[in-house]
């Protein structure tokens, strides 16, 4: 599952960081030196990928991505039985 947009991604990193397995930024992104992103990617648990804006936009099919997205684990549904 892909989550995009600055506020959505940063909230995810605060509250549910263990669900994030990759953060993707556009080239020349303002977020490259962000301490929250550096913290989660430096320990090796979260992959950091930098893409050209065109390839990045193709991933999320939305122009309002703000140059940042996170890939998270798919939801695990439980059987109610």
N, C-alpha and C positions, 0 to 999 in steps of 0.2 A: 504494500500500500504506500502511496506517495502523499506526503503532506507538504504543502508549499505556502510561502509567505512568511515574512519576518516574525510576526507575533505568534503565529501557529507553531513554527519550528522552535522558537525560543521557549515558549510555554511547555512544549513537549520535552525539551532538554531539561527543564526544571523539574517537571512533575513525573515524567515517565521515560527517563533517559535509557533505562534498560531495554526498552522496546525498539530503540533506534539502532540500525546497523550500518547506515551510510548517510552522510551529508554531502550534498552536491551544491556547488557554488558556480556562478558564472565567472569567467575570466575578469580580472580587474574588479572583483567584488569588494565592497566596503566591509564585508564580514570576514575577510581572510585573517585579520588580526584580532578578531573578537575573542575575549577570554573564555566565554562559555564554549565556543566551538573548539578552540585550542585545547581546553581541558578535556573534553570527551574524545577528541581524536588523537591526542598525544599518547594516551595509555594503550592504544592499539585495539580497543574494543569496537570503535566506530571508524569506518573508512571515510576519508575525505577525498572527494573527486572534484576537479576543476574542469569545466567544459566551456567551449565557446557558446555565446548566447543563443545561436540558432539551434544547436544540438540540445541545449538545456531546455529551450522553449518546446521542442518536440516531445520531451519527456512528460511534461505536465499539461500540454494542450491548453494552456491558458497564458495570456500575456500579463496577467497581474501577479506573477510569481515573486516579484521583488528580488530576483537573483539568488534565492535560497530555497532548497527543498530538503526534506528528510525522507529516507526510505525506512519504513518500520515493518515489524513482523505483522503478518496477517492475523486478524482476530481468530481466536480459537473458540468455537461455539460449543456449548455443553448440551447434552441431551437432558431434557427435563424429566425423563422417566426414572 
